[in-house]
Amino acid sequence: MTDFQPSTTLADVPIGKSALILAHHTNPELSRRLKELGLRIGRFVSVHQKTSGGGQIIRVGESRYAVDKRTLRAVEVRL
């Protein structure tokens, strides 16, 4: 039997955990910017810290970014 992990958003990933990016549910301009930062479909991202206002510090490869809560909710991931 295969363990199926349902998708969620990047906003729901716990600190210290990694997730696979499945989709961007946002406007084309923001989606393009996320891709420029390395947040591409098929890449892993990890959450390192919460910020005030509900955002998070995330890591993609060797880079770290502060991302606001609204954008985090637009990134679909699988844990």
ZATIKE-813879 format. One record per atom (N, C-alpha, C, O): residue number from 1; residue in three letters; atom name; y, z, x. Coordinates in nm, 2 decimals. Example, Ala and Ser with C-alpha at 12.3 -4.5 7.8 and 13.67 -1.06 7.14 Angstrom:
ZATIKE-813879
<pt k="1" r="ala" a="N" py="-0.57" pz="0.78" px="1.32"/>
<pt k="1" r="ala" a="CA" py="-0.45" pz="0.78" px="1.23"/>
<pt k="1" r="ala" a="C" py="-0.33" pz="0.78" px="1.32"/>
<pt k="1" r="ala" a="O" py="-0.33" pz="0.85" px="1.42"/>
<pt k="2" r="ser" a="N" py="-0.22" pz="0.71" px="1.28"/>
<pt k="2" r="ser" a="CA" py="-0.11" pz="0.71" px="1.37"/>
<pt k="2" r="ser" a="C" py="0.00" pz="0.79" px="1.29"/>
<pt k="2" r="ser" a="O" py="0.11" pz="0.80" px="1.34"/>
//
This chain:
ZATIKE-813879
<pt k="1" r="met" a="N" py="-0.12" pz="0.00" px="0.08"/>
<pt k="1" r="met" a="CA" py="0.00" pz="0.00" px="0.00"/>
<pt k="1" r="met" a="C" py="0.12" pz="0.00" px="0.09"/>
<pt k="1" r="met" a="O" py="0.13" pz="0.08" px="0.19"/>
<pt k="2" r="thr" a="N" py="0.22" pz="-0.08" px="0.05"/>
<pt k="2" r="thr" a="CA" py="0.34" pz="-0.10" px="0.13"/>
<pt k="2" r="thr" a="C" py="0.45" pz="0.00" px="0.07"/>
<pt k="2" r="thr" a="O" py="0.46" pz="0.01" px="-0.05"/>
<pt k="3" r="asp" a="N" py="0.52" pz="0.07" px="0.16"/>
<pt k="3" r="asp" a="CA" py="0.63" pz="0.15" px="0.12"/>
<pt k="3" r="asp" a="C" py="0.75" pz="0.06" px="0.10"/>
<pt k="3" r="asp" a="O" py="0.81" pz="0.01" px="0.19"/>
<pt k="4" r="phe" a="N" py="0.80" pz="0.05" px="-0.03"/>
<pt k="4" r="phe" a="CA" py="0.91" pz="-0.03" px="-0.06"/>
<pt k="4" r="phe" a="C" py="1.04" pz="0.06" px="-0.06"/>
<pt k="4" r="phe" a="O" py="1.04" pz="0.17" px="-0.13"/>
<pt k="5" r="gln" a="N" py="1.14" pz="0.03" px="0.02"/>
<pt k="5" r="gln" a="CA" py="1.26" pz="0.10" px="0.02"/>
<pt k="5" r="gln" a="C" py="1.37" pz="0.03" px="-0.06"/>
<pt k="5" r="gln" a="O" py="1.40" pz="-0.08" px="-0.01"/>
<pt k="6" r="pro" a="N" py="1.41" pz="0.08" px="-0.17"/>
<pt k="6" r="pro" a="CA" py="1.52" pz="0.01" px="-0.24"/>
<pt k="6" r="pro" a="C" py="1.65" pz="0.00" px="-0.16"/>
<pt k="6" r="pro" a="O" py="1.67" pz="0.08" px="-0.07"/>
<pt k="7" r="ser" a="N" py="1.73" pz="-0.10" px="-0.20"/>
<pt k="7" r="ser" a="CA" py="1.86" pz="-0.11" px="-0.13"/>
<pt k="7" r="ser" a="C" py="1.96" pz="-0.01" px="-0.18"/>
<pt k="7" r="ser" a="O" py="1.94" pz="0.05" px="-0.29"/>
<pt k="8" r="thr" a="N" py="2.06" pz="0.02" px="-0.10"/>
<pt k="8" r="thr" a="CA" py="2.16" pz="0.11" px="-0.13"/>
<pt k="8" r="thr" a="C" py="2.29" pz="0.06" px="-0.07"/>
<pt k="8" r="thr" a="O" py="2.29" pz="-0.05" px="-0.02"/>
<pt k="9" r="thr" a="N" py="2.40" pz="0.14" px="-0.06"/>
<pt k="9" r="thr" a="CA" py="2.52" pz="0.09" px="0.01"/>
<pt k="9" r="thr" a="C" py="2.53" pz="0.17" px="0.14"/>
<pt k="9" r="thr" a="O" py="2.48" pz="0.28" px="0.15"/>
<pt k="10" r="leu" a="N" py="2.61" pz="0.12" px="0.22"/>
<pt k="10" r="leu" a="CA" py="2.64" pz="0.18" px="0.35"/>
<pt k="10" r="leu" a="C" py="2.71" pz="0.32" px="0.33"/>
<pt k="10" r="leu" a="O" py="2.69" pz="0.41" px="0.41"/>
<pt k="11" r="ala" a="N" py="2.78" pz="0.34" px="0.22"/>
<pt k="11" r="ala" a="CA" py="2.84" pz="0.47" px="0.19"/>
<pt k="11" r="ala" a="C" py="2.74" pz="0.58" px="0.17"/>
<pt k="11" r="ala" a="O" py="2.77" pz="0.70" px="0.18"/>
<pt k="12" r="asp" a="N" py="2.61" pz="0.54" px="0.13"/>
<pt k="12" r="asp" a="CA" py="2.51" pz="0.64" px="0.10"/>
<pt k="12" r="asp" a="C" py="2.42" pz="0.67" px="0.22"/>
<pt k="12" r="asp" a="O" py="2.32" pz="0.75" px="0.21"/>
<pt k="13" r="val" a="N" py="2.44" pz="0.61" px="0.33"/>
<pt k="13" r="val" a="CA" py="2.35" pz="0.63" px="0.45"/>
<pt k="13" r="val" a="C" py="2.39" pz="0.77" px="0.51"/>
<pt k="13" r="val" a="O" py="2.51" pz="0.79" px="0.54"/>
<pt k="14" r="pro" a="N" py="2.30" pz="0.86" px="0.53"/>
<pt k="14" r="pro" a="CA" py="2.33" pz="0.99" px="0.59"/>
<pt k="14" r="pro" a="C" py="2.37" pz="0.97" px="0.74"/>
<pt k="14" r="pro" a="O" py="2.33" pz="0.88" px="0.81"/>
<pt k="15" r="ile" a="N" py="2.45" pz="1.07" px="0.78"/>
<pt k="15" r="ile" a="CA" py="2.49" pz="1.08" px="0.93"/>
<pt k="15" r="ile" a="C" py="2.36" pz="1.08" px="1.01"/>
<pt k="15" r="ile" a="O" py="2.27" pz="1.16" px="0.99"/>
<pt k="16" r="gly" a="N" py="2.36" pz="1.00" px="1.12"/>
<pt k="16" r="gly" a="CA" py="2.25" pz="1.00" px="1.21"/>
<pt k="16" r="gly" a="C" py="2.14" pz="0.90" px="1.18"/>
<pt k="16" r="gly" a="O" py="2.05" pz="0.88" px="1.25"/>
<pt k="17" r="lys" a="N" py="2.16" pz="0.84" px="1.06"/>
<pt k="17" r="lys" a="CA" py="2.05" pz="0.74" px="1.02"/>
<pt k="17" r="lys" a="C" py="2.10" pz="0.60" px="1.04"/>
<pt k="17" r="lys" a="O" py="2.22" pz="0.57" px="1.05"/>
<pt k="18" r="ser" a="N" py="2.01" pz="0.50" px="1.05"/>
<pt k="18" r="ser" a="CA" py="2.04" pz="0.36" px="1.07"/>
<pt k="18" r="ser" a="C" py="1.99" pz="0.29" px="0.94"/>
<pt k="18" r="ser" a="O" py="1.91" pz="0.33" px="0.87"/>
<pt k="19" r="ala" a="N" py="2.05" pz="0.17" px="0.92"/>
<pt k="19" r="ala" a="CA" py="2.02" pz="0.09" px="0.80"/>
<pt k="19" r="ala" a="C" py="2.03" pz="-0.06" px="0.84"/>
<pt k="19" r="ala" a="O" py="2.11" pz="-0.09" px="0.93"/>
<pt k="20" r="leu" a="N" py="1.96" pz="-0.14" px="0.77"/>
<pt k="20" r="leu" a="CA" py="1.96" pz="-0.28" px="0.79"/>
<pt k="20" r="leu" a="C" py="2.06" pz="-0.34" px="0.69"/>
<pt k="20" r="leu" a="O" py="2.05" pz="-0.32" px="0.57"/>
<pt k="21" r="ile" a="N" py="2.15" pz="-0.43" px="0.73"/>
<pt k="21" r="ile" a="CA" py="2.25" pz="-0.49" px="0.64"/>
<pt k="21" r="ile" a="C" py="2.18" pz="-0.60" px="0.57"/>
<pt k="21" r="ile" a="O" py="2.12" pz="-0.69" px="0.63"/>
<pt k="22" r="leu" a="N" py="2.19" pz="-0.60" px="0.43"/>
<pt k="22" r="leu" a="CA" py="2.13" pz="-0.70" px="0.35"/>
<pt k="22" r="leu" a="C" py="2.23" pz="-0.80" px="0.29"/>
<pt k="22" r="leu" a="O" py="2.20" pz="-0.91" px="0.28"/>
<pt k="23" r="ala" a="N" py="2.35" pz="-0.75" px="0.26"/>
<pt k="23" r="ala" a="CA" py="2.45" pz="-0.83" px="0.19"/>
<pt k="23" r="ala" a="C" py="2.59" pz="-0.77" px="0.19"/>
<pt k="23" r="ala" a="O" py="2.60" pz="-0.65" px="0.21"/>
<pt k="24" r="his" a="N" py="2.69" pz="-0.85" px="0.18"/>
<pt k="24" r="his" a="CA" py="2.83" pz="-0.81" px="0.16"/>
<pt k="24" r="his" a="C" py="2.87" pz="-0.85" px="0.02"/>
<pt k="24" r="his" a="O" py="2.85" pz="-0.96" px="-0.02"/>
<pt k="25" r="his" a="N" py="2.91" pz="-0.75" px="-0.06"/>
<pt k="25" r="his" a="CA" py="2.95" pz="-0.77" px="-0.20"/>
<pt k="25" r="his" a="C" py="3.10" pz="-0.75" px="-0.21"/>
<pt k="25" r="his" a="O" py="3.15" pz="-0.66" px="-0.26"/>
<pt k="26" r="thr" a="N" py="3.17" pz="-0.85" px="-0.15"/>
<pt k="26" r="thr" a="CA" py="3.32" pz="-0.84" px="-0.14"/>
<pt k="26" r="thr" a="C" py="3.38" pz="-0.98" px="-0.13"/>
<pt k="26" r="thr" a="O" py="3.31" pz="-1.08" px="-0.14"/>
<pt k="27" r="asn" a="N" py="3.51" pz="-0.99" px="-0.12"/>
<pt k="27" r="asn" a="CA" py="3.58" pz="-1.12" px="-0.11"/>
<pt k="27" r="asn" a="C" py="3.55" pz="-1.19" px="0.02"/>
<pt k="27" r="asn" a="O" py="3.51" pz="-1.12" px="0.12"/>
<pt k="28" r="pro" a="N" py="3.56" pz="-1.32" px="0.02"/>
<pt k="28" r="pro" a="CA" py="3.52" pz="-1.40" px="0.14"/>
<pt k="28" r="pro" a="C" py="3.60" pz="-1.35" px="0.27"/>
<pt k="28" r="pro" a="O" py="3.55" pz="-1.36" px="0.38"/>
<pt k="29" r="glu" a="N" py="3.73" pz="-1.32" px="0.25"/>
<pt k="29" r="glu" a="CA" py="3.81" pz="-1.28" px="0.37"/>
<pt k="29" r="glu" a="C" py="3.75" pz="-1.15" px="0.43"/>
<pt k="29" r="glu" a="O" py="3.74" pz="-1.14" px="0.56"/>
<pt k="30" r="leu" a="N" py="3.72" pz="-1.05" px="0.35"/>
<pt k="30" r="leu" a="CA" py="3.67" pz="-0.92" px="0.40"/>
<pt k="30" r="leu" a="C" py="3.53" pz="-0.95" px="0.46"/>
<pt k="30" r="leu" a="O" py="3.49" pz="-0.89" px="0.56"/>
<pt k="31" r="ser" a="N" py="3.45" pz="-1.03" px="0.39"/>
<pt k="31" r="ser" a="CA" py="3.31" pz="-1.06" px="0.44"/>
<pt k="31" r="ser" a="C" py="3.32" pz="-1.12" px="0.58"/>
<pt k="31" r="ser" a="O" py="3.25" pz="-1.09" px="0.67"/>
<pt k="32" r="arg" a="N" py="3.41" pz="-1.22" px="0.60"/>
<pt k="32" r="arg" a="CA" py="3.43" pz="-1.28" px="0.73"/>
<pt k="32" r="arg" a="C" py="3.47" pz="-1.18" px="0.83"/>
<pt k="32" r="arg" a="O" py="3.43" pz="-1.18" px="0.95"/>
<pt k="33" r="arg" a="N" py="3.56" pz="-1.09" px="0.80"/>
<pt k="33" r="arg" a="CA" py="3.61" pz="-0.99" px="0.89"/>
<pt k="33" r="arg" a="C" py="3.49" pz="-0.89" px="0.93"/>
<pt k="33" r="arg" a="O" py="3.48" pz="-0.86" px="1.05"/>
<pt k="34" r="leu" a="N" py="3.41" pz="-0.85" px="0.84"/>
<pt k="34" r="leu" a="CA" py="3.30" pz="-0.77" px="0.87"/>
<pt k="34" r="leu" a="C" py="3.20" pz="-0.84" px="0.96"/>
<pt k="34" r="leu" a="O" py="3.15" pz="-0.78" px="1.06"/>
<pt k="35" r="lys" a="N" py="3.18" pz="-0.97" px="0.94"/>
<pt k="35" r="lys" a="CA" py="3.10" pz="-1.05" px="1.04"/>
<pt k="35" r="lys" a="C" py="3.16" pz="-1.05" px="1.17"/>
<pt k="35" r="lys" a="O" py="3.09" pz="-1.04" px="1.27"/>
<pt k="36" r="glu" a="N" py="3.29" pz="-1.07" px="1.18"/>
<pt k="36" r="glu" a="CA" py="3.36" pz="-1.07" px="1.31"/>
<pt k="36" r="glu" a="C" py="3.34" pz="-0.94" px="1.39"/>
<pt k="36" r="glu" a="O" py="3.33" pz="-0.94" px="1.51"/>
<pt k="37" r="leu" a="N" py="3.33" pz="-0.83" px="1.32"/>
<pt k="37" r="leu" a="CA" py="3.31" pz="-0.70" px="1.38"/>
<pt k="37" r="leu" a="C" py="3.16" pz="-0.67" px="1.41"/>
<pt k="37" r="leu" a="O" py="3.13" pz="-0.57" px="1.47"/>
<pt k="38" r="gly" a="N" py="3.07" pz="-0.77" px="1.37"/>
<pt k="38" r="gly" a="CA" py="2.93" pz="-0.75" px="1.40"/>
<pt k="38" r="gly" a="C" py="2.85" pz="-0.70" px="1.29"/>
<pt k="38" r="gly" a="O" py="2.73" pz="-0.68" px="1.30"/>
<pt k="39" r="leu" a="N" py="2.91" pz="-0.68" px="1.17"/>
<pt k="39" r="leu" a="CA" py="2.84" pz="-0.63" px="1.05"/>
<pt k="39" r="leu" a="C" py="2.78" pz="-0.75" px="0.98"/>
<pt k="39" r="leu" a="O" py="2.82" pz="-0.78" px="0.87"/>
<pt k="40" r="arg" a="N" py="2.68" pz="-0.81" px="1.04"/>
<pt k="40" r="arg" a="CA" py="2.62" pz="-0.93" px="0.99"/>
<pt k="40" r="arg" a="C" py="2.49" pz="-0.90" px="0.92"/>
<pt k="40" r="arg" a="O" py="2.42" pz="-0.80" px="0.95"/>
<pt k="41" r="ile" a="N" py="2.46" pz="-0.98" px="0.82"/>
<pt k="41" r="ile" a="CA" py="2.33" pz="-0.97" px="0.75"/>
<pt k="41" r="ile" a="C" py="2.22" pz="-0.98" px="0.85"/>
<pt k="41" r="ile" a="O" py="2.21" pz="-1.07" px="0.93"/>
<pt k="42" r="gly" a="N" py="2.12" pz="-0.88" px="0.84"/>
<pt k="42" r="gly" a="CA" py="2.01" pz="-0.88" px="0.94"/>
<pt k="42" r="gly" a="C" py="2.03" pz="-0.78" px="1.06"/>
<pt k="42" r="gly" a="O" py="1.94" pz="-0.76" px="1.13"/>
<pt k="43" r="arg" a="N" py="2.15" pz="-0.73" px="1.07"/>
<pt k="43" r="arg" a="CA" py="2.18" pz="-0.64" px="1.19"/>
<pt k="43" r="arg" a="C" py="2.16" pz="-0.49" px="1.14"/>
<pt k="43" r="arg" a="O" py="2.18" pz="-0.46" px="1.02"/>
<pt k="44" r="phe" a="N" py="2.13" pz="-0.41" px="1.23"/>
<pt k="44" r="phe" a="CA" py="2.12" pz="-0.26" px="1.21"/>
<pt k="44" r="phe" a="C" py="2.26" pz="-0.20" px="1.24"/>
<pt k="44" r="phe" a="O" py="2.33" pz="-0.23" px="1.33"/>
<pt k="45" r="val" a="N" py="2.29" pz="-0.10" px="1.15"/>
<pt k="45" r="val" a="CA" py="2.41" pz="-0.02" px="1.17"/>
<pt k="45" r="val" a="C" py="2.38" pz="0.12" px="1.16"/>
<pt k="45" r="val" a="O" py="2.29" pz="0.16" px="1.08"/>
<pt k="46" r="ser" a="N" py="2.44" pz="0.21" px="1.23"/>
<pt k="46" r="ser" a="CA" py="2.41" pz="0.35" px="1.22"/>
<pt k="46" r="ser" a="C" py="2.54" pz="0.43" px="1.19"/>
<pt k="46" r="ser" a="O" py="2.65" pz="0.39" px="1.23"/>
<pt k="47" r="val" a="N" py="2.52" pz="0.54" px="1.12"/>
<pt k="47" r="val" a="CA" py="2.64" pz="0.62" px="1.08"/>
<pt k="47" r="val" a="C" py="2.65" pz="0.74" px="1.17"/>
<pt k="47" r="val" a="O" py="2.55" pz="0.81" px="1.19"/>
<pt k="48" r="his" a="N" py="2.77" pz="0.76" px="1.22"/>
<pt k="48" r="his" a="CA" py="2.78" pz="0.87" px="1.32"/>
<pt k="48" r="his" a="C" py="2.87" pz="0.99" px="1.27"/>
<pt k="48" r="his" a="O" py="2.85" pz="1.10" px="1.32"/>
<pt k="49" r="gln" a="N" py="2.96" pz="0.96" px="1.18"/>
<pt k="49" r="gln" a="CA" py="3.05" pz="1.07" px="1.14"/>
<pt k="49" r="gln" a="C" py="3.12" pz="1.04" px="1.01"/>
<pt k="49" r="gln" a="O" py="3.14" pz="0.92" px="0.98"/>
<pt k="50" r="lys" a="N" py="3.14" pz="1.14" px="0.93"/>
<pt k="50" r="lys" a="CA" py="3.23" pz="1.12" px="0.81"/>
<pt k="50" r="lys" a="C" py="3.37" pz="1.13" px="0.85"/>
<pt k="50" r="lys" a="O" py="3.41" pz="1.21" px="0.94"/>
<pt k="51" r="thr" a="N" py="3.46" pz="1.07" px="0.77"/>
<pt k="51" r="thr" a="CA" py="3.60" pz="1.08" px="0.80"/>
<pt k="51" r="thr" a="C" py="3.66" pz="1.14" px="0.67"/>
<pt k="51" r="thr" a="O" py="3.60" pz="1.14" px="0.57"/>
<pt k="52" r="ser" a="N" py="3.78" pz="1.19" px="0.69"/>
<pt k="52" r="ser" a="CA" py="3.85" pz="1.24" px="0.57"/>
<pt k="52" r="ser" a="C" py="3.88" pz="1.12" px="0.48"/>
<pt k="52" r="ser" a="O" py="3.91" pz="1.01" px="0.52"/>
<pt k="53" r="gly" a="N" py="3.87" pz="1.14" px="0.35"/>
<pt k="53" r="gly" a="CA" py="3.89" pz="1.04" px="0.25"/>
<pt k="53" r="gly" a="C" py="3.77" pz="0.96" px="0.22"/>
<pt k="53" r="gly" a="O" py="3.77" pz="0.87" px="0.14"/>
<pt k="54" r="gly" a="N" py="3.65" pz="1.00" px="0.27"/>
<pt k="54" r="gly" a="CA" py="3.53" pz="0.95" px="0.23"/>
<pt k="54" r="gly" a="C" py="3.48" pz="0.83" px="0.32"/>
<pt k="54" r="gly" a="O" py="3.37" pz="0.77" px="0.29"/>
<pt k="55" r="gly" a="N" py="3.55" pz="0.80" px="0.42"/>
<pt k="55" r="gly" a="CA" py="3.51" pz="0.69" px="0.51"/>
<pt k="55" r="gly" a="C" py="3.40" pz="0.74" px="0.61"/>
<pt k="55" r="gly" a="O" py="3.36" pz="0.86" px="0.61"/>
<pt k="56" r="gln" a="N" py="3.36" pz="0.65" px="0.70"/>
<pt k="56" r="gln" a="CA" py="3.26" pz="0.69" px="0.80"/>
<pt k="56" r="gln" a="C" py="3.29" pz="0.62" px="0.93"/>
<pt k="56" r="gln" a="O" py="3.35" pz="0.51" px="0.93"/>
<pt k="57" r="ile" a="N" py="3.24" pz="0.68" px="1.04"/>
<pt k="57" r="ile" a="CA" py="3.24" pz="0.61" px="1.17"/>
<pt k="57" r="ile" a="C" py="3.10" pz="0.55" px="1.18"/>
<pt k="57" r="ile" a="O" py="3.00" pz="0.63" px="1.18"/>
<pt k="58" r="ile" a="N" py="3.10" pz="0.42" px="1.20"/>
<pt k="58" r="ile" a="CA" py="2.97" pz="0.36" px="1.21"/>
<pt k="58" r="ile" a="C" py="2.96" pz="0.29" px="1.35"/>
<pt k="58" r="ile" a="O" py="3.06" pz="0.27" px="1.42"/>
<pt k="59" r="arg" a="N" py="2.83" pz="0.26" px="1.39"/>
<pt k="59" r="arg" a="CA" py="2.81" pz="0.20" px="1.52"/>
<pt k="59" r="arg" a="C" py="2.73" pz="0.07" px="1.49"/>
<pt k="59" r="arg" a="O" py="2.63" pz="0.07" px="1.42"/>
<pt k="60" r="val" a="N" py="2.78" pz="-0.04" px="1.55"/>
<pt k="60" r="val" a="CA" py="2.70" pz="-0.17" px="1.55"/>
<pt k="60" r="val" a="C" py="2.69" pz="-0.21" px="1.69"/>
<pt k="60" r="val" a="O" py="2.80" pz="-0.24" px="1.76"/>
<pt k="61" r="gly" a="N" py="2.57" pz="-0.22" px="1.75"/>
<pt k="61" r="gly" a="CA" py="2.56" pz="-0.25" px="1.89"/>
<pt k="61" r="gly" a="C" py="2.62" pz="-0.14" px="1.97"/>
<pt k="61" r="gly" a="O" py="2.59" pz="-0.02" px="1.95"/>
<pt k="62" r="glu" a="N" py="2.71" pz="-0.17" px="2.06"/>
<pt k="62" r="glu" a="CA" py="2.78" pz="-0.08" px="2.14"/>
<pt k="62" r="glu" a="C" py="2.92" pz="-0.04" px="2.09"/>
<pt k="62" r="glu" a="O" py="2.99" pz="0.04" px="2.15"/>
<pt k="63" r="ser" a="N" py="2.96" pz="-0.10" px="1.97"/>
<pt k="63" r="ser" a="CA" py="3.09" pz="-0.08" px="1.92"/>
<pt k="63" r="ser" a="C" py="3.09" pz="0.03" px="1.80"/>
<pt k="63" r="ser" a="O" py="2.99" pz="0.04" px="1.73"/>
<pt k="64" r="arg" a="N" py="3.20" pz="0.10" px="1.79"/>
<pt k="64" r="arg" a="CA" py="3.21" pz="0.20" px="1.69"/>
<pt k="64" r="arg" a="C" py="3.34" pz="0.17" px="1.61"/>
<pt k="64" r="arg" a="O" py="3.44" pz="0.13" px="1.66"/>
<pt k="65" r="tyr" a="N" py="3.33" pz="0.18" px="1.47"/>
<pt k="65" r="tyr" a="CA" py="3.44" pz="0.15" px="1.38"/>
<pt k="65" r="tyr" a="C" py="3.45" pz="0.26" px="1.28"/>
<pt k="65" r="tyr" a="O" py="3.35" pz="0.31" px="1.23"/>
<pt k="66" r="ala" a="N" py="3.58" pz="0.28" px="1.24"/>
<pt k="66" r="ala" a="CA" py="3.61" pz="0.37" px="1.12"/>
<pt k="66" r="ala" a="C" py="3.62" pz="0.27" px="1.00"/>
<pt k="66" r="ala" a="O" py="3.70" pz="0.18" px="1.01"/>
<pt k="67" r="val" a="N" py="3.54" pz="0.30" px="0.90"/>
<pt k="67" r="val" a="CA" py="3.54" pz="0.21" px="0.78"/>
<pt k="67" r="val" a="C" py="3.57" pz="0.29" px="0.66"/>
<pt k="67" r="val" a="O" py="3.51" pz="0.40" px="0.64"/>
<pt k="68" r="asp" a="N" py="3.65" pz="0.24" px="0.57"/>
<pt k="68" r="asp" a="CA" py="3.69" pz="0.31" px="0.45"/>
<pt k="68" r="asp" a="C" py="3.58" pz="0.31" px="0.35"/>
<pt k="68" r="asp" a="O" py="3.49" pz="0.22" px="0.35"/>
<pt k="69" r="lys" a="N" py="3.59" pz="0.40" px="0.25"/>
<pt k="69" r="lys" a="CA" py="3.48" pz="0.42" px="0.15"/>
<pt k="69" r="lys" a="C" py="3.46" pz="0.30" px="0.07"/>
<pt k="69" r="lys" a="O" py="3.35" pz="0.26" px="0.04"/>
<pt k="70" r="arg" a="N" py="3.57" pz="0.23" px="0.03"/>
<pt k="70" r="arg" a="CA" py="3.56" pz="0.11" px="-0.06"/>
<pt k="70" r="arg" a="C" py="3.48" pz="0.00" px="0.01"/>
<pt k="70" r="arg" a="O" py="3.39" pz="-0.06" px="-0.05"/>
<pt k="71" r="thr" a="N" py="3.50" pz="-0.02" px="0.14"/>
<pt k="71" r="thr" a="CA" py="3.43" pz="-0.12" px="0.21"/>
<pt k="71" r="thr" a="C" py="3.29" pz="-0.08" px="0.23"/>
<pt k="71" r="thr" a="O" py="3.20" pz="-0.16" px="0.22"/>
<pt k="72" r="leu" a="N" py="3.26" pz="0.05" px="0.26"/>
<pt k="72" r="leu" a="CA" py="3.12" pz="0.10" px="0.27"/>
<pt k="72" r="leu" a="C" py="3.04" pz="0.07" px="0.15"/>
<pt k="72" r="leu" a="O" py="2.92" pz="0.03" px="0.16"/>
<pt k="73" r="arg" a="N" py="3.10" pz="0.08" px="0.03"/>
<pt k="73" r="arg" a="CA" py="3.03" pz="0.06" px="-0.09"/>
<pt k="73" r="arg" a="C" py="3.01" pz="-0.09" px="-0.12"/>
<pt k="73" r="arg" a="O" py="2.92" pz="-0.12" px="-0.20"/>
<pt k="74" r="ala" a="N" py="3.07" pz="-0.18" px="-0.05"/>
<pt k="74" r="ala" a="CA" py="3.05" pz="-0.32" px="-0.06"/>
<pt k="74" r="ala" a="C" py="2.95" pz="-0.38" px="0.03"/>
<pt k="74" r="ala" a="O" py="2.91" pz="-0.50" px="0.02"/>
<pt k="75" r="val" a="N" py="2.89" pz="-0.29" px="0.12"/>
<pt k="75" r="val" a="CA" py="2.79" pz="-0.34" px="0.21"/>
<pt k="75" r="val" a="C" py="2.65" pz="-0.29" px="0.16"/>
<pt k="75" r="val" a="O" py="2.63" pz="-0.17" px="0.17"/>
<pt k="76" r="glu" a="N" py="2.57" pz="-0.38" px="0.12"/>
<pt k="76" r="glu" a="CA" py="2.43" pz="-0.34" px="0.08"/>
<pt k="76" r="glu" a="C" py="2.34" pz="-0.33" px="0.20"/>
<pt k="76" r="glu" a="O" py="2.34" pz="-0.42" px="0.28"/>
<pt k="77" r="val" a="N" py="2.26" pz="-0.22" px="0.20"/>
<pt k="77" r="val" a="CA" py="2.17" pz="-0.19" px="0.32"/>
<pt k="77" r="val" a="C" py="2.04" pz="-0.14" px="0.27"/>
<pt k="77" r="val" a="O" py="2.02" pz="-0.11" px="0.15"/>
<pt k="78" r="arg" a="N" py="1.94" pz="-0.14" px="0.36"/>
<pt k="78" r="arg" a="CA" py="1.81" pz="-0.08" px="0.33"/>
<pt k="78" r="arg" a="C" py="1.79" pz="0.02" px="0.45"/>
<pt k="78" r="arg" a="O" py="1.80" pz="-0.02" px="0.56"/>
<pt k="79" r="leu" a="N" py="1.75" pz="0.14" px="0.41"/>
<pt k="79" r="leu" a="CA" py="1.72" pz="0.24" px="0.51"/>
<pt k="79" r="leu" a="C" py="1.59" pz="0.22" px="0.58"/>
<pt k="79" r="leu" a="O" py="1.55" pz="0.29" px="0.66"/>
//
